[in-house]
Amino acid sequence: MIAGAMASYLVVYLAGVALGLAVMRDPWPARLGTALVWPLGPIAFIVVLAILLVAATLLWPLLMLATGAIIAAGVWLIA
């Protein structure tokens, strides 16, 4: 199941790269640079969410307990 999801993510990624390379008006080095850093957007989003989650757990201990319970349940379901 995970392999199928990863394949669909790869298809979306490659479609975005192809569309970006075809539509951009910049020179080829800029197009290739954009294609290479394309996945940094979702990664940056995940990092920002993680930082906000850590800040929230430091500020609100009850949220930390709820978050810990959700993470524990997720780990238990995955394992």
Secondary structure, 3 states (H helix, E strand, C coil): CHHHHHHHHHHHHHHHHHHHHHHCCCCHHHHHHHHHHCCHHHHHHHHHHHHHHHHHHHHCHHHHHHHHHHHHHHHHHHC
